[in-house]
Amino acid sequence: MRQLEQEIKELIISALSLEDTRPEDIDAQAPLFVEGLGLDSIDALELGVALQKKYGVTMSADSAETRRHFASVSSLVAFVQATQPAA
């Protein structure tokens, strides 16, 4: 899980061009939108595309379930883990 959390933090940084942010700067429990990282809806779309390309996940554009998945890095980790076949 730690490795996946690190990967998702790095994906957020690269997909959203957060040049002055390091993975260790991102609190896995902090909100990604408004507070926390302060992402917006455009960032959500870009991050969704990046997650789809890297992990093959699919999600509805504007559903309550998708908003829950995007609440924090931890919730994204749980979502990606749930969609991946067991190793």
C-alpha positions, 0 to 999 in steps of 0.5 A, spaced: 500 500 500 505 504 501 508 503 494 501 505 491 500 511 495 507 513 493 505 512 486 499 516 486 502 522 489 507 522 484 502 521 479 498 527 482 505 531 482 506 529 474 499 530 471 498 536 474 505 539 474 505 541 481 513 543 480 514 545 487 511 539 491 514 533 493 510 526 494 512 527 502 509 534 502 502 531 500 498 528 506 495 522 504 489 524 509 488 531 507 482 533 502 485 534 495 480 539 493 478 546 496 482 545 502 489 540 502 492 541 495 486 546 493 485 542 486 479 544 482 475 541 477 480 541 471 485 538 476 480 532 477 479 531 470 486 531 468 487 526 474 482 522 472 485 521 465 492 520 468 489 514 473 485 511 467 491 511 463 496 508 469 491 503 472 486 502 467 480 505 472 474 507 470 469 512 473 463 516 472 465 524 471 460 527 476 457 522 481 457 522 488 461 515 488 467 518 484 467 524 489 468 520 494 474 516 491 477 523 489 477 525 497 484 524 499 490 520 496 488 515 501 481 514 498 484 514 491 489 508 493 483 504 496 479 505 489 485 503 485 487 497 489 479 495 489 479 495 481 486 491 481 486 484 480 489 480 486 497 479 485 
